[in-house]
């Protein structure tokens, strides 16, 4: 009900907000806290020229809002192509879903560097040992430097504003269905200006080769 006493359904308000480009901001869990006993690694991407798929992967965890509660999304993105290499949703923040997803991805492809923030999952001995066993170089964002992992941060924003915030997921099953659909759309159907209007899948799988650009 508005101030004039008229009843307005919440779905009507949501639709008008979408049309005007407005969005309520909901506080979510802080996923970037690290265990101070864990070792951190330097940021390796500063001034690095990234020229091919699997040269650098970017990883992160974000929360996905449901109507009642949260789920947590871990994704692995190829930095060069913006392709989501693998991902997994879980209702718990236990590290197992991160390790399982990374093992699955590494069984298929091998990156040179994996970059992350300094969150406790990515500084844990189990995660670090997994990357070392696969001879992957470890890179971590500088303290307070959110832009160091900018490619996956941009993907989170796109996912949330174009899928999550305009849907009220009633269950984990609905959430997985929505996220899976958007990731498939992102990988295979949405051309990116930064990829010379090719899709991430086309670039990652080397179906197309990006032309050199003038700096």
N, C-alpha and C positions, 0 to 999 in steps of 0.2 A: 504494500500500500504506500502511495506517495503522500506528500504533504497536503495535497488537496483532497485526500480521502479516497482516491481512485485505486482500485486493485490492479496491479500490473504483475503478470506472471513472470517468474524468474527467467524463463526461456526467452521471453520477449526482450527483457533487459539484456540478456546475453547476446541476442542477435543484433540489437542496436549497437552494443559496445563493439562487436566484431566489425560491423559496417563502418563505424567511426574510427576504427583502429585503436580502441581503448582496451585495456586489460588490467584486471585486478592483480596485484602482486601479492603472492602468498609466501610467508616465510617458510623456508624448508630447512632440513637438517644440514649442518655444517659437515661436509664430507672430506674436507682437506686437512683435518688435524692430523699431525704425525706423532708417533711415539718418539719422545726425545732420546730414547736409548737406541733408536735405529740410525743406521748410517745414511747420510744423504750423498748424492753425486752431483757433479757440476753440470751446468747447462751446456750442451755440445752444439746447439744449432745456431748460435749467434754467428752471423756472416757466412754460414754454411750454404752453399749453392745446392739445392735439392733438384735433381735433374731426371729422376727415374722412379718408377714404382718400387716399393720395398726397400728404398734407401732409408726412410724414416717412417716409423709408425708413431701415432699419437694415441694415448690411452687416457681414459678418465671415467669417473663414476658420477652420475647425477641422480637426483630423485625424480620420480614420476608420480604426480598427484593422482589419486583416485578419489571417488566420492567419500570414501571412508578409509583414510590411511594413505600409505605411501608404498611404492615399490622402488627398487634401486636398479638403475640401468648402467651396466658396464659396457663400453664399446671400444673397439680397436679401429682406428682410422688410418689409412695410408695417407701420409702428408701430401705427397705429390699429386695424387689423383682424387683425393677426398673420398675415396671408396671405403665403405664400412666393411672391414675384413671379417669381423665377427662381433657378436654381441650377446648379452644375456641379461635377463631380468630376474630379480630375486626379491623375496619379501624380507630377507635378512641381509645384514651387512657383514656377515661372516665372510672370511676371505676365500672360502672354497669356490664360490661362483666365479671369482676373478681368476683363480688358478686354472680352473677347468676350461674357461673360455680361452685363456692364453695358450694352454697346452694344445687345444684344438686348432687354433690359428697357426701355431708354430709347426704343427704336423703337416701343414699344407704349404706354407711359405716361410721364408726366413728373412727378416729385416736386418739391416745393418745396425740401426739405432732404434731404441724405443724411448720416447719422451713421455714424462708424466709430471704431475705435481708432486709435492712432498707428503701426500697423505699416508696414513699408517699402512694401508694395503700395499702401496708401492715402495715403501721402505722396509717392509717386513722381510726377514731372512728367507722365508719360503719363496716369496716372489723374486727376490734378488737372485737366489740360487737357481731358480728356474731359467732366468734370462742368461745367467753365466753358463749354465750347462749347455745352452743353445748358442753360445758364443755371440750374444747380442750385446752391443755397447749400451750402457745405461745413461740416460740424460734426464735431468730433473729441472723444473722451472726454478728460477731465482726466487728468493723470498719476496712475497708481495708482488710478483710480476705475473699477473693473470694473462697478459698478452703473449707470454712465452709458449703457451699451448693454444694459440688463437684459433687454429683450424677446427679443432674439436669443440671449442667454446662456441664458435659460430654455428656449428651443426646443432648443438644443444638448443640454441636460441631458435633456430629454424624449426626443429622438431616440436618444441613446446608451443610456439606461437601458431604453427600451422596444423598441429595435430592435438597435442595434449590439452592445451587451454580451451579448446573449443569442443571438447568432449568430456562428459562426466562418466568416467569408467566406473562401473558398478562392481567389478570383480577383477582379480588378477588375470583371468582368462580374457576378458574384454581388453584389458591393458596390453597384454601380449599381442593380441590381434591388431590393435591400433598401431602399436609401435612397429611391429613386423611389417605392416602395410606401408607405413611411411618410409622405413629404411629401404624397402624394395623400390619404392617410388624414387627415393633419393639416388640410389645406386644405378638404376637402369633406365629411368625415364626423364629425370630433370637435368637438362643441359646447364652447365655452369659457365658463366662468362670468363672466369679465371682459367677454365679448361678449353677456351676458344670455342665455346658452345657445344662441347661434347659432354657425354655423360661420364660420371666417375667410373662405371664399369668398363666402358670403351677404352678409357685411358689406362686403367689398372691392368686390364687384360691385353694391352698393347694392340687392340684392334685399330687404333689410330695413333699417330705420333704427333705430339704438339710441335708446332713450328716455333723456332727461336723468335724471341721478341726483343726489341730494343729497350734497354734500360733507360 
